Structure formats: C-alpha cells, structure tokens
C-alpha cells in the first residue's frame, strides 16, 4: 500500500492507495551493478524479450529519420496502413498504443465505471489486475483447469450485469498455452466485451482476428511489437477494434502517446518480415531444445508452451532458491508465488549459446 503524507491524502481518490503496483522485475542495469558485472554479461531470461533484437532496418531508419523535433501524427496513419495489410483488416479498425499496456487501460476507460467488474482466467498476465483497480473496478480471476485451459462455463457463471470486460491472453502469460478458437467463440456469446491479448501471436499463429472479421461486435484483439519484433524498449502495440468502437477509442487515447521513433521502428519492422519471421523460427527451434534440457535437470518440469518462454514447476527444492542461485551467476529468470504457481519459474527462450549457459548452470546447481 502506498504511503501518502496526510497533507494531500484528502485530495486523492479514496481507492488509489490500495492499488497493487505491477511487480516489474529489477532493471538490467541495476541488477548488473549489484553484482559488479557488465550488463552485457547478464543472461536476461526474465521478461520474454527477443534475444535477436530488432531488425537491422529499424536501426537504419531510426538513425536517418530527421523529424524527431516534430510531433507525431496523432492518428498514426502510415503505421496503421501498414498494419492493416499485415493483419488483413481495414486500417480504420486499428488503434496504435504505447505498448499494449496503454490499450488495456484504454479499453477499461471506455467501458468501466467504479464498481463494475472485470474478469479473467488465472493465472494470467498481472497487469490486468493493476489496470482494472486503477479505474475502480472489481477484478476477479476465474481458475483455469489442470492444464491451464479455460472453462467457458465457469466464466459464464461469473458474468453478471456489472461485468463489463473479460481479458483472455492467448497464448497465456505466464503459462504459455493458447486458447482454441472454439472456446473463444463460446465466450463471445456472453454479454461482455472480450479482449483477446495476442502479445505472443507470432510464436503460435492462431488469431481471434478471424472472428472479428466474421462480424463479432464484442471482441477486441491486442498485439505488440515487443516480443516478435524486438521493440520492447520502444513501446509499441496495437489493437484491432470493432468499427463502432473506433471513434470512442480515439477520443479517449492521448494523441501523442506513441513517439515518432516507435512509429518509424514499427514501419521498418513491417518492411523486414522475412528477417523477423526467421528469428521467430529460430526461437521456436530453441524452445524445444530448452524444454528437453530443462526436463533433463531432474528438478524442473516444463509445461508445453506456444510462446517464447517456458513455465517450469520446481520439484524437490525451492523455486526461490533456484532463482537466487541463478542470479548469483548473472542469470535472470522470473519466479511466481501466486496461486497455482507457488513454486514455478518462467524462463524466456534465448539464443543457442544462452541456452547452453543456462543448462550448464542448472546442472551445476543440481
């Protein structure tokens, strides 16, 4: 809970001091400084970044762009046009955001009043809870099944007149599994706005966009350039909306939240799809090798993944201890202590040499 001085506390919304901040990992530079090592020597496998970085065309485009002193186009017309071709939808259905996090917040501001309910299927991406609490919503997680699958009947039972938004991450973070289209179709029959978060779409290929193109009016699909395109540091995401919601979304969104640099990088990424898709294929190949290696440690049980990370249950020892021992050797992985994930680690897919270093260290720990 945030600590606020009494002199200004009465000016705040009564509920904001109870919001739980999203538990973002320690910055790379701070972690490296704490160990006394160069940041380049840290093996960072805790935030699902792309180990191959961005396209070379992005670096060239950013270096040659001459208009950083000018405000960006608030409608991002050039980028939306390119995204329309990439996704296969009318560009007028696309909203560009400062990462998909901004679009999560935008959807909630569009739909939710204090006291309304927002639900998701958990365990899942933690920022849904933070963003929902920020608009005064009641947030509830409906438990996933034994294989982290979604039970649409359980979701339907939780929806009432105050339930406005349902977030479904597919592939899901941190469990890695995608939700079949048939389940999403069933969910769309419910009286709620369904937001399918496809941050890891490019690593799986299945999309709910086809349902949107088929006429679904209560569906929004979110995506990001952070993972597959290696632009996590530039913050660029986009959403595909039903046409009726576009004017409202654009009226609520800050006009200049997406920078010139992010838009330039996004367009350059879409100019180099073959390169980026080849990196995705390399990550998918390495994902299988890493899964086999993790299973061979004797104390990690990897779950199947459709994304660029693997969730592992730690058996016979403490996940906190394993994480700490890796950190001592300048290797960062993500640990969870939420329900169903009490002794789990999530490990991002790295390059082959990074996989070798991680597995060698895990064997040493074992």
C-alpha positions in Angstrom: 0.0 0.0 0.0 1.3 3.4 -0.9 2.3 5.8 1.9 0.9 9.3 1.4 1.5 12.3 3.6 -1.6 13.4 5.5 -1.4 16.9 3.9 -2.5 15.7 0.5 -4.2 12.4 1.2 -7.7 14.0 1.3 -7.3 15.2 -2.3 -6.8 11.6 -3.6 -9.4 9.2 -4.8 -10.3 7.0 -1.9 -9.3 3.8 -3.6 -5.9 4.6 -5.2 -3.7 4.0 -2.2 -4.9 0.3 -2.2 -3.8 -0.4 -5.7 -1.1 -3.1 -6.0 1.5 -2.0 -8.5 2.5 -4.4 -11.2 5.6 -6.3 -10.0 8.0 -5.5 -12.7 11.5 -7.1 -12.5 14.6 -5.2 -11.5 16.1 -3.2 -14.4 19.0 -4.8 -16.1 21.5 -2.1 -15.2 20.6 -2.1 -11.5 21.0 -5.9 -11.4 24.3 -5.8 -13.1 25.6 -3.0 -10.8 24.6 -5.1 -7.8 26.7 -8.0 -9.0 29.6 -5.7 -10.2 29.3 -7.1 -13.8 28.9 -5.6 -17.2 25.2 -5.6 -18.3 26.3 -7.4 -21.4 27.4 -10.3 -19.3 24.0 -10.8 -17.8 21.8 -13.6 -19.2 18.4 -11.9 -19.1 15.7 -14.5 -19.4 13.0 -13.0 -17.2 10.9 -10.7 -19.5 10.4 -12.6 -22.7 12.4 -10.2 -24.8 13.6 -11.2 -28.3 17.2 -12.4 -27.9 18.0 -11.4 -31.5 16.8 -7.8 -31.1 15.2 -5.7 -33.7 15.5 -5.7 -37.5 18.7 -4.0 -38.9 16.3 -1.9 -40.9 15.0 -0.4 -37.7 18.4 0.8 -36.6 18.9 2.4 -40.1 15.5 4.0 -40.1 15.9 5.5 -36.6 19.4 6.8 -37.5 18.2 8.5 -40.7 14.9 9.9 -39.5 15.0 13.7 -39.5 11.8 14.8 -37.8 12.2 13.9 -34.1 11.6 17.6 -33.2 8.1 17.4 -34.8 5.0 15.9 -33.0 3.9 12.5 -34.4 0.7 12.1 -36.4 -1.9 11.5 -33.6 -3.7 9.0 -35.9 -0.5 7.2 -37.0 -1.9 6.8 -40.5 1.2 5.4 -42.1 1.7 2.8 -39.5 -2.0 1.8 -39.4 -2.0 1.4 -43.1 0.9 -1.0 -43.0 -0.6 -2.8 -40.0 -3.9 -3.2 -41.9 -2.0 -5.1 -44.7 -0.1 -7.2 -42.1 -3.2 -8.2 -40.2 -5.6 -8.3 -43.1 -8.1 -5.8 -41.8 -9.2 -2.2 -42.6 -6.7 0.2 -41.2 -9.7 2.1 -39.7 -10.1 -0.7 -37.3 -6.7 -0.3 -35.8 -5.7 1.8 -32.8 -1.9 2.2 -32.1 -0.7 2.5 -28.5 2.3 2.9 -26.3 2.7 -0.8 -25.9 -0.4 -3.0 -25.5 -0.5 -1.9 -21.8 -1.8 1.5 -22.9 -4.6 -0.2 -24.9 -5.5 -2.4 -21.9 -6.0 0.9 -20.0 -7.9 2.4 -22.9 -10.4 -0.4 -23.1 -11.1 -0.2 -19.4 -11.6 3.6 -19.5 -14.0 3.1 -22.4 -16.2 0.5 -20.5 -15.7 0.5 -16.8 -17.3 2.7 -14.1 -16.4 2.4 -10.4 -18.0 -0.8 -9.0 -18.1 -2.6 -12.4 -16.5 -6.0 -12.6 -13.6 -7.1 -14.8 -12.7 -10.8 -15.0 -10.0 -13.0 -16.5 -8.9 -16.7 -16.3 -6.0 -17.2 -14.0 -3.2 -17.5 -13.6 -2.6 -14.9 -16.2 -0.9 -11.5 -17.0 -0.7 -9.5 -13.8 -1.2 -6.1 -15.4 -4.9 -6.7 -16.0 -5.5 -6.5 -12.2 -3.5 -3.3 -11.8 -5.2 -1.6 -14.7 -8.7 -2.7 -13.5 -8.1 -1.5 -10.0 -6.9 1.9 -11.4 -10.4 2.5 -12.8 -12.2 1.4 -9.7 -13.2 -2.0 -11.0 -13.6 -5.2 -9.0 -11.2 -7.7 -10.6 -11.7 -11.4 -10.3 -9.8 -14.4 -11.6 -11.7 -17.5 -12.7 -9.5 -20.5 -12.1 -8.1 -22.3 -15.2 -8.2 -26.1 -15.4 -5.5 -28.6 -14.6 -3.7 -27.9 -17.9 -4.3 -24.1 -17.6 -7.2 -24.4 -20.0 -10.2 -22.1 -19.9 -13.6 -23.4 -18.8 -16.2 -21.2 -20.6 -19.0 -22.4 -18.3 -17.0 -21.2 -15.2 -16.6 -17.8 -16.9 -20.2 -17.6 -17.8 -21.2 -18.3 -14.2 -19.2 -15.2 -13.1 -20.7 -12.8 -15.5 -23.5 -10.5 -14.1 -25.0 -7.2 -15.0 -21.9 -5.3 -13.7 -19.4 -7.4 -15.6 -18.0 -5.3 -18.5 -14.7 -6.7 -19.7 -13.2 -10.2 -20.0 -9.4 -10.4 -20.6 -8.1 -13.6 -22.3 -4.4 -13.8 -23.1 -3.7 -16.3 -25.9 -1.0 -17.6 -25.7 -1.4 -17.1 -22.0 1.3 -15.4 -19.9 2.9 -17.0 -17.8 1.6 -20.5 -18.6 2.3 -20.4 -22.3 -0.8 -22.2 -23.7 -3.1 -20.8 -26.4 -6.9 -20.9 -26.2 -8.6 -22.8 -29.0 -10.8 -20.7 -31.3 -13.8 -22.8 -30.4 -13.6 -21.7 -26.8 -13.2 -18.1 -27.8 -16.4 -18.4 -30.0 -18.3 -19.7 -26.9 -17.0 -16.8 -24.8 -18.2 -14.3 -27.4 -21.8 -15.4 -26.9 -21.6 -13.9 -23.4 -22.8 -10.4 -22.7 -19.3 -8.9 -22.0 -16.6 -7.2 -24.0 -13.9 -9.9 -24.8 -10.3 -8.7 -25.1 -8.0 -11.3 -26.6 -4.4 -10.4 -25.8 -2.2 -11.8 -28.5 1.1 -10.5 -27.4 2.7 -13.8 -28.4 0.7 -14.4 -31.6 3.7 -14.7 -33.9 5.0 -17.6 -32.0 1.8 -19.6 -32.3 -0.1 -18.3 -35.4 -3.6 -18.7 -34.2 -5.6 -15.5 -34.0 -9.0 -14.3 -33.0 -8.9 -11.6 -35.7 -10.8 -14.0 -38.0 -13.7 -13.9 -35.6 -13.6 -10.1 -35.6 -13.6 -10.1 -39.4 -16.6 -12.5 -39.3 -18.6 -9.9 -37.5 -18.0 -10.3 -33.8 -19.1 -6.9 -32.2 -17.9 -7.6 -28.7 -14.3 -8.5 -29.5 -11.0 -6.6 -29.3 -7.7 -8.2 -30.3 -4.5 -6.7 -28.9 -0.9 -7.3 -30.2 2.5 -5.9 -29.6 5.9 -5.4 -31.3 7.7 -6.1 -28.1 8.2 -9.8 -28.5 8.5 -11.0 -32.1 9.9 -7.7 -33.5 12.3 -7.0 -30.6 10.9 -3.5 -29.9 10.2 -3.9 -26.1 12.2 -0.8 -25.3 10.4 1.4 -27.8 6.9 0.5 -26.5 4.6 -0.1 -29.5 1.4 -2.1 -29.5 -1.9 -2.0 -31.5 -5.4 -3.2 -31.2 -8.0 -4.4 -33.7 -11.4 -3.0 -32.7 -14.9 -3.3 -34.0 -15.7 -0.3 -36.2 -18.3 1.1 -33.9 -15.8 1.5 -31.0 -13.1 3.3 -33.0 -14.3 6.8 -32.6 -14.7 6.4 -28.8 -11.3 4.8 -28.5 -9.6 7.5 -30.5 -11.3 10.2 -28.5 -10.0 8.8 -25.2 -6.5 8.0 -26.3 -3.8 10.6 -25.7 -2.9 12.0 -29.1 0.9 11.8 -28.8 1.4 8.7 -26.6 3.2 6.9 -29.5 6.5 8.6 -30.4 8.0 9.3 -33.8 10.7 6.8 -33.0 8.2 4.0 -32.2 6.2 4.6 -35.4 9.4 4.6 -37.5 10.6 1.4 -35.9 7.2 -0.3 -36.4 7.1 0.5 -40.1 10.7 -0.6 -40.6 9.9 -3.9 -38.8 7.0 -4.5 -41.2 9.4 -3.8 -44.1 11.6 -6.7 -42.9 9.1 -9.5 -42.2 11.3 -12.3 -43.6 14.1 -11.4 -41.2 11.9 -11.2 -38.2 10.0 -14.4 -39.1 13.3 -16.2 -39.5 14.2 -15.2 -35.9 10.8 -16.4 -34.7 11.6 -19.8 -36.3 15.0 -19.9 -34.5 13.3 -19.2 -31.2 10.7 -22.0 -31.8 13.5 -24.4 -32.6 15.4 -23.4 -29.4 12.2 -23.6 -27.4 12.1 -27.4 -27.9 15.8 -27.8 -27.1 15.4 -25.8 -24.0 12.3 -27.8 -22.9 14.2 -31.0 -23.3 17.2 -29.7 -21.4 15.0 -28.4 -18.5 13.3 -31.7 -18.2 16.7 -33.4 -18.0 17.7 -31.4 -14.9 15.7 -33.7 -12.7 14.1 -30.9 -10.7 12.3 -28.8 -13.3 9.1 -29.9 -15.0 8.4 -27.7 -18.1 4.9 -27.1 -19.3 4.1 -27.1 -23.0 4.4 -23.7 -24.5 3.0 -21.8 -27.5 5.0 -18.7 -26.8 8.7 -17.6 -26.5 9.0 -18.8 -22.9 8.6 -21.9 -20.8 6.9 -22.2 -17.4 8.5 -24.8 -15.2 7.4 -26.3 -11.9 10.3 -26.8 -9.5 10.2 -30.2 -7.8 12.0 -31.2 -4.6 13.5 -27.8 -3.9 12.6 -24.1 -3.6 12.0 -22.1 -6.8 13.2 -19.0 -4.8 16.5 -20.8 -4.1 17.0 -21.8 -7.7 16.2 -18.3 -8.9 18.7 -16.8 -6.3 21.5 -19.3 -7.3 21.0 -18.4 -11.0 21.1 -14.7 -10.1 24.4 -15.1 -8.3 25.7 -16.3 -11.6 24.2 -13.3 -13.5 21.3 -15.3 -14.9 17.8 -13.7 -14.6 14.6 -15.8 -14.6 11.1 -14.9 -13.4 9.6 -16.5 -10.3 6.0 -16.6 -9.3 4.3 -17.1 -5.9 0.6 -16.6 -7.0 -2.0 -19.4 -6.7 -1.2 -22.4 -8.9 2.3 -21.1 -9.5 3.7 -21.1 -5.9 6.9 -22.9 -6.9 7.3 -22.1 -10.5 9.9 -20.3 -12.7 9.3 -18.8 -16.1 12.3 -18.8 -18.5 12.5 -16.9 -21.8 13.9 -18.6 -24.9 17.4 -17.3 -25.6 19.9 -17.9 -28.4 21.6 -21.4 -28.5 24.7 -20.1 -26.7 22.5 -18.7 -23.9 20.6 -22.0 -23.6 24.0 -23.7 -23.2 25.0 -21.4 -20.5 21.7 -21.7 -18.6 21.6 -25.5 -18.8 25.2 -25.8 -17.7 24.5 -23.6 -14.7 21.4 -25.6 -13.8 23.4 -28.8 -13.9 25.9 -27.2 -11.6 23.1 -26.2 -9.2 21.8 -29.7 -9.3 
